[in-house]
Amino acid sequence: MQFIIVGCGLTGSVIARELAESGNYVLIWDRRDHIGGNMFDYYDEHGILVQKYGPHVFHTDNKELVEYLSKYGEWIEYKMVCGSSWSDRCSPTPFNFTTIDMYYEKEDAERLK
């Protein structure tokens, strides 16, 4: 069979790949000059991996999904730590009770919480 996939972001790429591996002819159309949508990475002239559309972090506890994606690329271990700096102090982000305790006196913090 023949298929046209319009939009080759993450979903379109997976659909096109599955159809092609099942023996179908697949034509993909995308306004960008690459596949993968916002997940697109490339190495610049210095050999540095660049995330063209900003950082993307993958979260799942689905082992089958990880195994599927692992067939097509390598994982780069990454631990995401969020925080913010305010008044020369670092606090958790998103804002939470710990942040309130850091910036307010005990009575005020309890009242706010």
C-alpha positions, 0 to 999 in steps of 0.5 A: 500500500502507499501512504502519505504522512503529513507532519513528521514530528514524533508521532508522524515519524513513528507512524511512517517508520511502522508503515515502512517496516511493514512493507508499505511505501511511505511519503512524508511531507513536512514544512521543516527540512528534517524529521522529528519535529521539536525533538530534532537534534544535530551536531554543530561544527564543533561536535556539540549536540544541539537541541534546535528547539530547546531541551527535551527530557523523556519521562516514562515508566513504560519499559516497552516504550523505552525498548522501542525507542532504544532501537533507533537511538542512544540515550544520554543519561540526564538528571533534571534539577529545577530551582530558582535564584531569588535574593541571592538564595536558591530555592525549589521550583516549582514554588512550594512550602520549603520555599515559603519556609526559606523566605518568611519568618516561622509565624508568617510562613505557617500563616501563609501555608 
